[in-house]
Amino acid sequence: MGRIVTFGEIMLRLAPNGYYRFFQDDQLQATFGGGEANVSVSLANYGLDTAFVTKLPKHAIGQAAVNSLRYFGVDTSFIARGGDRIGIYFLEKGASQRGSVCIYDRAHSAIQEASASDFDWDKIFDGAEWFHFTGITPALGENLVEICLEACKAAKSKGVKISCDLNYRGKLWTRDQAREAMTKLCEYVDVCISNEEDAKDVFGIAAEGTDITGGKLNTDGYKSVAKQLADRFGFEKVAITLRTSISANDNDWQGMLYDGTDYCFSKQYHLHIVDRVGGGDSFGGGLIYSLVNNYSTQDAIEFAVAASALKHSVEGDFNRVTVDEVKKLVGGDASGRVQR
């Protein structure tokens, strides 16, 4: 099995303890995370050969980010070093009817100011099997759109499968900017990951009869969304996550995978959330793992959703679970009983 490569930004995460509001006390917990980095950690925990590509400054904070990935066995040898700063995000976890809040401080980060010459994609994809990126990375700037485009072209030239999580972030770019860039990039994508909002925000494709704020989801509408995405871009597979938000702490969580013929829905999990950040990335990691291991469409979506369900119980961006733990949940053991 070949190496899995992910490309994006890893950031310093600063968060109050527990459910405190910003500066309700005088301490912030410092960890690291970011969409594609989170996927790499999941895959490394599942025993796969995975490499994360980014650009980080040479100072101690940049090295700490590298070390956080190395701890899990992620290959960091393709990370470019340079620039002055690492992106930061501040997280205030929500509770009950108070939603979580993310404040970004990522302007002029090393990766945002990266150039195409920082990355030798032919070398990076030598021996690779899969490439994953998200819509967050090209949203960092026009230079990142071009770098992502170069990466996709190089991956395709070597027969590497490409997955993309649309991951629209309105704080980073407009819908028009996202549509223009992602339309170009999605021409190279084999597996598209989306949710109830991203397809609409980026491509104007909406699930009929769905009210995400009122907690009403129409699963039939997502079949249409998946088919429209696949028909427009020729995706081999389209995965859609379905989240019903009852409160900041309690969500219902499900997924669908369309393979061009069948629409397979996973079982639904009721989540009592410890930390939601990284939930979508853990879904992506679970999906990639199952697809490179040739799981059936139904088994693949079951594994991906279960992996993500478990992530919601883990503090921090990274999903610290094993294949056996995911399979146990897929098999029906959701009791949460003490393991002795």
C-alpha positions in Angstrom: 0.0 0.0 0.0 1.4 3.4 -1.0 1.8 6.5 1.1 -1.1 8.9 1.7 -0.2 12.5 1.4 -2.2 15.4 2.9 -1.5 19.1 2.3 -2.7 22.2 4.3 -2.1 24.3 7.3 -1.5 23.2 10.8 -2.3 25.8 13.5 -1.6 26.5 17.1 -4.9 26.1 19.0 -5.4 28.1 22.1 -8.5 27.3 24.2 -9.8 28.0 27.7 -10.0 25.1 30.1 -13.2 23.1 29.8 -16.2 25.2 29.0 -14.9 28.5 30.2 -15.4 31.5 28.1 -12.5 33.5 26.6 -10.4 34.8 29.5 -12.9 33.7 32.1 -9.7 32.4 33.8 -6.1 33.2 33.0 -5.1 30.0 31.3 -5.3 28.8 27.6 -4.5 25.3 26.6 -2.0 25.1 23.7 -2.3 22.2 21.2 -2.1 21.9 17.4 -4.5 21.0 14.7 -5.8 21.7 11.2 -7.9 19.9 8.6 -5.4 17.9 6.6 -3.1 17.4 9.6 -6.0 15.9 11.5 -6.6 13.5 8.7 -2.9 12.4 8.6 -3.0 11.7 12.3 -6.1 9.6 12.0 -4.5 7.6 9.2 -1.2 7.1 11.1 -3.2 5.9 14.1 -4.8 3.3 11.8 -1.3 2.0 10.8 -1.0 3.6 7.4 2.0 5.3 5.9 1.0 9.0 5.8 2.8 12.3 5.1 1.7 15.8 5.9 2.9 18.7 3.7 2.9 22.3 4.8 5.3 25.2 5.5 6.2 26.1 9.0 8.7 28.6 10.5 12.0 27.3 11.8 11.5 28.7 15.3 10.5 26.7 18.4 6.7 26.9 17.9 7.0 25.7 14.3 9.1 22.8 15.5 6.6 22.0 18.2 3.9 21.6 15.5 6.2 19.3 13.6 6.9 17.3 16.8 3.1 17.0 17.5 2.8 15.1 14.2 5.9 13.0 14.6 4.5 11.8 17.9 1.8 9.9 16.0 4.2 8.6 13.3 3.2 11.1 10.6 6.0 11.6 8.0 7.1 15.3 8.3 10.0 15.1 5.9 8.3 17.1 3.1 7.4 20.1 5.3 9.0 23.2 4.0 10.6 25.4 6.6 10.6 29.2 6.5 8.4 32.2 7.1 7.8 34.1 10.3 4.8 32.7 12.0 2.4 29.8 12.5 -1.4 30.4 12.2 -3.3 30.5 15.4 -6.9 29.9 16.3 -8.7 30.5 19.5 -11.5 28.1 20.4 -14.3 28.6 23.0 -16.2 25.4 23.3 -20.0 25.8 23.4 -22.4 24.2 25.8 -26.1 23.6 25.7 -27.7 26.4 23.6 -24.4 28.5 23.5 -22.5 27.6 20.3 -18.7 27.2 20.0 -16.7 30.2 18.8 -13.5 30.1 16.6 -11.4 33.3 16.2 -8.6 33.0 13.6 -5.3 34.8 13.7 -3.6 33.3 10.6 -2.8 36.2 8.3 0.8 36.1 7.0 1.4 32.5 8.3 4.2 30.6 6.7 1.9 28.5 4.6 -0.2 31.4 3.5 2.9 33.1 2.1 4.3 29.9 0.6 5.3 29.7 -3.1 5.2 26.9 -5.6 9.0 26.5 -5.3 8.6 25.3 -1.7 7.2 22.0 -2.8 8.6 19.3 -5.1 5.4 17.5 -5.9 7.0 14.9 -8.2 9.2 13.8 -5.3 6.4 14.1 -2.7 4.1 11.8 -4.8 6.8 9.3 -5.6 5.3 6.0 -4.2 2.1 7.7 -3.1 -1.3 6.2 -3.5 -3.6 8.9 -2.2 -3.7 12.7 -2.0 -6.1 14.7 0.3 -6.7 18.4 0.7 -9.6 20.6 1.8 -11.2 23.7 0.6 -9.6 25.6 3.5 -6.2 25.4 1.9 -6.9 27.2 -1.4 -9.0 29.7 0.6 -5.8 31.0 2.2 -4.8 32.9 -1.0 -4.5 32.8 -4.7 -1.0 31.4 -4.4 -2.4 28.5 -2.5 -5.0 27.9 -5.3 -2.2 27.6 -7.7 -0.1 25.4 -5.4 -3.1 23.1 -4.9 -3.6 23.0 -8.6 0.0 22.0 -9.2 -0.3 19.3 -6.6 -3.4 17.9 -8.2 -1.8 17.8 -11.6 1.3 16.1 -10.3 -0.8 13.5 -8.4 -2.9 12.7 -11.5 0.2 12.3 -13.6 1.4 9.6 -11.2 -2.0 7.8 -10.9 -2.6 9.0 -7.3 -6.3 9.1 -6.2 -7.4 12.5 -4.9 -10.0 13.3 -2.3 -11.2 16.8 -1.3 -13.4 18.0 1.6 -15.1 21.1 0.4 -15.0 22.7 3.9 -16.2 26.2 3.0 -15.0 28.9 5.4 -16.8 32.2 4.9 -14.2 33.9 7.1 -11.5 33.1 4.5 -13.2 33.8 1.2 -16.4 34.6 -0.6 -18.7 32.1 -2.2 -17.8 33.4 -5.6 -14.1 33.0 -4.9 -14.7 29.5 -3.6 -16.8 28.5 -6.6 -14.2 29.7 -9.1 -11.3 28.0 -7.4 -13.0 24.8 -6.4 -14.5 24.4 -9.8 -10.9 24.2 -11.2 -9.6 21.9 -8.5 -12.5 19.5 -8.5 -11.8 18.5 -12.1 -9.0 16.4 -10.6 -10.8 15.0 -7.6 -12.0 11.4 -7.4 -13.7 11.4 -4.0 -15.6 14.5 -2.8 -16.6 15.0 0.9 -19.2 17.6 1.7 -21.9 18.4 4.3 -25.3 19.9 4.4 -23.9 23.4 3.9 -20.8 23.2 1.8 -22.3 22.0 -1.4 -24.8 24.9 -1.3 -22.2 27.5 -0.3 -19.6 26.5 -2.9 -21.7 25.2 -5.8 -25.2 26.3 -5.1 -26.4 22.7 -4.7 -28.9 22.4 -1.8 -30.8 19.5 -0.3 -34.5 20.1 -0.5 -36.6 20.0 2.6 -33.7 20.5 5.0 -33.5 23.0 7.8 -30.1 22.7 9.4 -30.7 25.3 12.1 -34.1 23.8 13.0 -32.8 20.2 13.2 -34.7 18.9 10.2 -32.9 16.8 7.6 -34.4 15.2 4.5 -32.1 12.3 3.6 -33.7 11.9 0.2 -32.5 15.5 -0.6 -28.9 14.4 -0.2 -29.2 11.8 -2.8 -29.9 14.6 -5.3 -27.0 16.7 -4.0 -24.6 13.7 -4.3 -25.7 12.9 -7.8 -25.5 16.5 -9.0 -22.0 16.8 -7.6 -20.9 13.5 -9.3 -22.5 14.4 -12.6 -21.0 17.9 -12.7 -17.4 16.8 -11.9 -17.2 13.1 -12.6 -16.5 12.1 -9.0 -16.2 8.4 -8.4 -17.7 8.8 -5.0 -19.4 11.5 -3.0 -19.6 11.4 0.8 -22.0 13.6 2.7 -22.1 14.0 6.5 -25.5 14.6 8.0 -25.6 16.4 11.4 -28.7 17.2 13.3 -27.7 19.8 16.0 -30.0 19.5 19.0 -27.7 21.6 21.1 -23.9 22.4 21.3 -23.5 19.2 23.4 -25.9 16.9 21.7 -26.0 16.0 18.0 -27.3 13.2 15.8 -24.6 12.1 13.3 -24.9 10.1 10.2 -23.4 9.8 6.7 -24.1 8.8 3.1 -21.8 7.5 0.4 -22.8 7.6 -3.3 -20.7 5.4 -5.6 -22.4 6.3 -8.9 -24.9 3.5 -8.5 -25.9 3.1 -4.8 -26.7 5.5 -2.1 -25.5 4.0 1.2 -26.5 5.5 4.5 -24.8 4.7 7.8 -26.5 4.0 11.1 -27.2 7.2 13.1 -25.4 8.0 16.3 -26.6 10.2 19.1 -23.5 12.1 20.3 -22.9 13.8 23.6 -20.0 16.0 22.5 -16.7 16.5 24.4 -15.0 18.3 21.5 -16.5 18.7 18.1 -13.5 20.3 16.3 -11.9 17.8 13.9 -15.1 15.7 13.6 -15.3 16.1 9.9 -11.6 15.4 9.4 -11.9 12.2 11.4 -14.7 11.3 9.0 -12.4 12.0 6.1 -9.6 9.9 7.6 -12.0 7.0 8.2 -13.3 7.2 4.7 -9.8 7.2 3.1 -8.7 4.3 5.3 -11.8 2.2 4.3 -11.4 3.0 0.6 -7.7 2.2 0.3 -8.5 -1.1 2.1 -11.2 -1.8 -0.5 -14.2 -1.8 1.8 -17.6 -2.0 0.2 -19.6 1.3 -0.1 -21.8 0.4 2.9 -18.8 -0.7 5.1 -16.8 2.3 4.1 -19.5 4.8 5.2 -20.1 2.8 8.4 -16.4 3.0 9.3 -16.1 6.7 8.5 -19.1 7.7 10.5 -18.1 5.6 13.5 -14.6 7.0 13.5 -16.0 10.5 13.5 -18.5 9.6 16.3 -15.6 8.5 18.5 -13.7 11.7 17.7 -16.5 13.8 19.3 -15.5 12.1 22.6 -11.8 13.2 22.3 -10.3 16.5 23.4 -8.3 18.3 20.8 -8.3 18.3 17.0 -6.6 14.9 16.6 -8.6 11.7 16.7 -6.8 9.4 19.1 -8.6 6.1 18.3 -7.6 2.8 16.7 -9.1 0.6 14.0 -10.2 -1.9 16.6 -12.1 0.8 18.5 -13.8 2.0 15.4 -14.7 -1.6 14.3 -16.1 -2.3 17.8 -18.5 0.7 17.5 -19.4 -0.3 13.9 -20.2 -3.8 15.3 -22.8 -2.3 17.6 -21.0 -1.8 20.9 -22.0 1.8 21.8 -22.6 1.2 25.5 -19.5 3.1 26.7 -19.0 0.5 29.4 -15.6 0.3 31.2 -13.2 -2.0 29.4 -11.5 -4.4 31.8 
